[in-house]
Amino acid sequence: MPDQPLSSDLWTVQPAPATGLVILSTDIGYDPDDLFALTAAARTVDNLVVVTSDEVGGLRAELARRMLDLLGREDVEVLRGVDLGGKRRFLPDPGQDIPDYIRPTPEEQLEAGGASISRLVDLVFDSTHHPVHWVGCGPMTELAHLLASAPDAAEQILVTQMGGWLDDYRSPDRAEHNLRTNSLAAGVALRMLPSPRLVLADHTNNPAIRVTPDWDLIRALDSDHAPEWARLIGTHFHRWLALGYDGSWMHDPLTFTAALAYPFIDFTETRVRIEDDARLYRDPYGRTMRVSETVRYPAFAEWLHEVISW
């Protein structure tokens, strides 16, 4: 991808293969892959709702709203999720203050997110004649509260979650970030869902989808001729690099493609045991889940390049 030039032709963004309501759960505002995923969703999905996870005083919801407006998607509803104290996991704009935070109890979390959870329940049950695709690109707090509030929703929601690892992770002594951030919610949601699909960190931590400054896509985002939404992604990407990272792995856009039936990931069914800290283990007596098995990385990278182009 770094050596491929951008096409001079205007690329027409194709609609996502899946139909029905799509709910994108995102902890947007830290790793840039969430901005890429939101952009891809906004440009390919008609019936889209966004709910923020691991909120930081509403700043994630504000950023999502700003990005959607820049993309011309004022019609997309943004629901503010539960604040988990993710202050250190948010990149504020220059001069932007991050509110002080006191970690709430689970009961306080539910009360604080009550309006958004109620709205999610309404959205799910208003879509009885169509599937509801839940694209999990952050902690699973809101999904767990939704399922606890309306357990029968578990039969209607098709959940594809970025999270978990089984065989290979950079920190084998702990669970993957999205599950670890709220391990209780992850345990509840993964146990309540009939057969959740997990896009494992084993596959999203692959260097083939690590976007670096030498990608043509990043050079395009940095261009003076780029639209404002693209420059926002580019600015956020470079601020992420300034933290000391050498790139951004496209965990969340890859998960989006799996949820929406793009042909980049093959899944396999396996039995998984969920530990209290949300670490996952293969276990013949565990819960049945569908987990990522193989990824067509070059095809996905080409798709990402195209869907973010203009």
C-alpha positions in Angstrom: 0.0 0.0 0.0 2.7 2.6 0.7 3.9 2.3 -2.9 0.5 2.5 -4.6 -0.4 5.9 -6.1 -3.9 7.3 -5.5 -6.1 7.0 -8.5 -6.9 10.3 -10.2 -10.4 9.0 -10.9 -13.3 9.8 -8.5 -14.0 6.5 -6.7 -17.7 5.9 -6.0 -18.1 4.5 -2.5 -20.0 1.2 -2.7 -22.7 0.4 -0.1 -22.0 -2.2 2.5 -23.2 -5.7 1.5 -25.3 -6.2 4.6 -28.6 -4.5 5.2 -30.6 -3.3 8.2 -29.6 -1.1 11.1 -25.9 -0.9 11.9 -24.9 0.2 15.4 -21.2 1.2 15.6 -19.8 1.2 19.1 -16.6 3.1 19.2 -14.1 4.6 21.7 -13.2 7.2 19.1 -10.6 9.8 20.0 -7.4 7.9 20.7 -6.1 5.3 18.3 -6.9 6.7 14.8 -8.3 3.4 13.6 -11.7 4.5 15.1 -11.8 7.5 12.9 -11.1 5.4 9.9 -13.8 3.0 10.9 -16.4 5.7 11.5 -15.5 7.3 8.1 -16.0 3.9 6.4 -19.3 3.4 8.1 -20.6 6.8 7.3 -19.6 6.5 3.6 -21.1 3.0 3.1 -24.0 2.5 5.5 -27.4 4.2 5.1 -29.0 3.2 8.4 -26.3 3.9 10.9 -26.3 4.8 14.6 -23.1 5.5 16.6 -22.7 4.9 20.4 -19.6 5.9 22.2 -17.9 3.6 24.6 -15.4 4.3 27.4 -16.6 7.9 27.3 -14.6 10.9 28.6 -17.1 13.4 29.7 -18.9 13.3 26.4 -15.8 14.3 24.4 -15.9 11.1 22.3 -19.5 11.8 21.3 -18.7 15.3 20.4 -15.8 14.1 18.2 -18.0 11.5 16.5 -20.7 14.2 15.9 -18.1 16.6 14.4 -16.7 13.9 12.1 -20.2 12.8 10.9 -21.2 16.4 10.2 -18.0 17.0 8.2 -18.9 13.8 6.2 -22.4 15.2 5.5 -24.1 12.6 7.7 -26.1 14.9 10.0 -28.8 12.2 9.9 -26.7 9.7 11.9 -27.7 9.7 15.6 -24.8 9.7 18.1 -25.5 8.2 21.6 -23.2 9.1 24.5 -22.0 6.0 26.2 -20.9 5.3 29.8 -17.9 7.1 31.2 -15.3 4.5 32.4 -12.6 6.9 33.3 -10.7 6.7 30.0 -9.1 10.1 30.4 -5.7 8.8 29.6 -7.1 7.1 26.5 -8.3 10.3 24.8 -6.4 12.8 22.7 -7.9 16.3 23.3 -7.7 19.1 20.8 -5.2 21.8 21.7 -6.7 23.8 24.6 -9.5 21.3 25.1 -10.0 20.4 28.8 -10.8 16.8 29.9 -13.2 16.8 32.8 -12.3 15.4 36.2 -13.5 11.9 36.7 -14.6 9.6 39.6 -15.1 5.9 38.6 -18.8 5.0 39.0 -20.2 1.8 40.4 -21.9 -0.6 37.9 -25.3 0.8 39.2 -24.2 4.4 38.6 -22.9 3.4 35.1 -26.3 2.1 34.2 -28.1 5.2 35.6 -25.7 7.5 33.8 -26.1 5.7 30.5 -29.8 5.1 31.0 -31.1 7.4 28.2 -28.7 6.0 25.7 -29.4 2.4 26.7 -33.2 3.0 26.5 -32.7 4.5 23.0 -30.7 1.5 21.9 -33.4 -0.9 23.1 -36.0 1.1 21.1 -33.8 1.0 18.0 -33.3 -2.7 18.2 -37.0 -3.5 18.7 -38.1 -1.0 16.0 -36.0 -3.1 13.6 -37.9 -6.3 14.1 -38.1 -7.0 10.3 -34.4 -6.5 9.7 -31.2 -7.6 11.3 -29.4 -5.3 13.7 -25.6 -5.4 13.2 -23.6 -4.4 16.2 -20.0 -3.5 15.3 -18.1 -3.5 18.5 -14.9 -1.4 18.3 -14.5 -0.6 22.0 -15.3 -1.9 25.4 -18.6 -3.8 25.7 -20.3 -1.7 28.4 -23.3 -0.4 26.4 -23.9 -3.8 24.8 -23.9 -5.5 28.2 -26.4 -3.0 29.6 -28.6 -3.3 26.5 -28.7 -7.1 26.9 -29.3 -6.8 30.7 -32.2 -4.4 30.1 -33.7 -6.5 27.2 -32.4 -10.0 27.2 -34.5 -11.0 24.2 -32.5 -8.6 22.1 -29.7 -11.1 22.2 -31.6 -13.2 19.6 -31.9 -10.2 17.2 -28.5 -8.5 17.4 -25.7 -9.9 15.2 -22.6 -8.9 17.2 -19.1 -8.7 15.7 -16.7 -7.5 18.3 -13.1 -6.5 17.9 -11.5 -8.1 20.9 -10.0 -11.0 22.7 -7.0 -13.2 21.8 -6.5 -17.0 21.9 -3.0 -17.8 20.7 -0.9 -14.7 20.2 -1.0 -11.2 21.9 1.7 -8.6 22.8 0.9 -9.0 26.5 0.0 -12.6 27.3 -0.4 -11.9 31.0 -3.6 -9.9 30.4 -6.8 -9.7 28.3 -7.0 -7.7 25.1 -7.7 -4.0 25.6 -11.4 -3.8 24.6 -12.4 -6.8 26.8 -10.0 -5.8 29.6 -11.3 -2.2 30.0 -14.6 -3.5 31.3 -14.1 -7.2 31.9 -17.4 -7.5 33.7 -19.3 -6.2 30.8 -17.4 -8.4 28.4 -18.1 -11.4 30.4 -21.8 -10.6 30.6 -22.2 -9.8 26.9 -20.2 -12.8 25.6 -22.2 -15.2 27.8 -25.6 -13.8 26.9 -25.1 -13.7 23.2 -26.0 -17.0 21.4 -22.9 -17.0 19.1 -20.9 -13.8 19.1 -18.2 -13.3 16.4 -14.8 -12.1 17.6 -12.2 -10.4 15.4 -9.2 -11.5 17.4 -6.2 -9.4 18.2 -4.2 -12.4 17.0 -5.2 -11.2 13.5 -5.6 -7.5 13.9 -2.1 -7.0 15.2 -0.7 -8.0 11.8 1.9 -5.5 10.3 0.1 -5.8 7.0 -2.6 -3.4 8.3 -0.3 -1.1 10.3 -0.8 2.3 8.6 2.4 4.3 8.7 3.3 7.8 7.5 4.7 6.4 4.2 1.3 5.1 3.1 0.0 7.1 0.1 -3.3 7.3 2.0 -1.7 9.3 4.8 0.0 11.6 2.3 -3.4 12.2 0.7 -4.9 13.0 4.1 -2.2 15.5 4.7 -2.7 17.2 1.3 -3.8 20.9 1.2 -6.5 19.7 -1.2 -8.0 17.2 1.1 -11.5 17.8 2.4 -11.8 18.9 6.0 -12.9 15.4 7.3 -9.8 13.9 5.7 -7.5 16.5 7.2 -9.1 15.8 10.6 -8.1 12.1 10.3 -4.6 13.1 9.2 -4.1 15.6 12.1 -5.3 13.0 14.6 -3.0 10.4 13.1 0.1 12.6 13.5 -0.8 13.4 17.1 -1.1 9.7 17.7 2.4 9.2 16.4 3.7 12.0 18.6 2.8 9.8 21.6 5.6 7.5 20.5 3.6 5.0 18.3 5.1 3.9 15.0 1.7 3.5 13.2 -1.9 2.6 13.7 -3.2 -0.9 13.3 -6.5 -1.0 11.5 -8.3 -3.2 14.1 -11.6 -1.4 13.9 -12.0 -0.9 10.1 -11.2 -4.6 9.7 -13.9 -5.5 12.2 -16.4 -3.2 10.4 -15.8 -5.2 7.2 -16.5 -8.5 8.9 -19.7 -7.2 10.5 -21.0 -5.9 7.1 -20.1 -9.1 5.2 -17.2 -7.9 3.2 -15.1 -10.9 2.2 -11.9 -10.3 4.0 -12.1 -12.5 7.1 -12.9 -16.2 7.4 -14.3 -17.3 10.8 -14.3 -20.7 12.5 -16.5 -22.0 15.3 -14.8 -22.9 18.5 -15.5 -23.3 22.2 -14.0 -20.7 24.4 -13.7 -20.3 28.2 -14.0 -16.7 29.6 -12.0 -16.0 32.7 -12.9 -13.3 35.3 -10.3 -10.9 33.8 -11.8 -11.5 30.3 -8.9 -13.5 29.0 -10.1 -16.2 26.6 -8.9 -19.8 26.3 -9.8 -22.7 24.0 -11.8 -25.1 26.0 -14.0 -28.1 24.8 -16.5 -27.2 27.6 -16.5 -23.5 26.9 -19.1 -21.3 25.1 -19.5 -21.6 21.3 -18.1 -18.5 19.5 -17.1 -17.7 16.0 -13.6 -16.4 15.9 -11.4 -15.0 13.1 -9.2 -17.6 11.5 -7.7 -16.1 8.3 -7.6 -12.6 6.9 -7.0 -11.4 3.3 -4.8 -8.5 4.3 -3.9 -7.1 0.8 -7.6 -7.0 -0.3 -8.6 -5.3 2.9 -5.8 -2.7 2.6 -6.9 -1.9 -0.9 -10.5 -1.5 0.2 -9.5 0.8 3.1 -7.5 2.9 0.6 -10.5 3.2 -1.6 -13.2 3.9 1.0 -11.2 6.7 2.6 -10.4 8.3 -0.8 -12.4 11.1 -2.4 
